[in-house]
Amino acid sequence: MQIEVLRLGHRLPRDERISTHVALVARAFGASAMAYTGQHDAGLEESIRRICGNWGGEFPITYEKSVTAVIKKHKRDGFTIVHLTMYGLALPDVLPAIKSRGKILVVVGSEQVPREIYELADFNVSITNQPHSEVAALAMTLDRLMEGKELEPHDFGGRIRIVPSARGKDVVETR
């Protein structure tokens, strides 16, 4: 399964931390790339590149001007569009249908999401029909899609690696 993430409407300085967390969760929970729209943020891109440099793995992050162009391109490339919204259908109800698809673009909002996104999405999905964090919604969705595989130990080949410990912190530099 190939999963990518699209973060909508990134706003400086308001969304710097949240958009970084969206990227970190996407990377750690099994997505292969992230695009974002709104305001271009070289700092966000550099932060994620630095994390990949230290912790390993590849996680491309790109800025895109047009939300609809990104979604339409992914549709042409065979992706299923999954828009996370508290107004959508419950994730457990649509998860089997989503998982049957090979490529998934998970769309995560920021500012008020235009109606067109709801119409372009193949699935409008909620984690709960209550206000919540887009970071939490993304984490829950990716965990369900990956069936917990993202929690298994992985060696990303980074310069830094954590050795799991019952007490304390054990961090090793591999190079």
Secondary structure by P-SEA (a helix, b strand, c coil): cbbbbbbccccccccaaaaaaaaaaaaaacccbbbbcccccaaaaaaaaaaaaacbbbbbbbbbccaaaaaaaaaaabbbbbbbbcccccccccaaaaaaccbbbbbbbcccccaaaaaacccccccccccccaaaaaaaaaaaaaccccccccccccccccccccccbbbbbcc
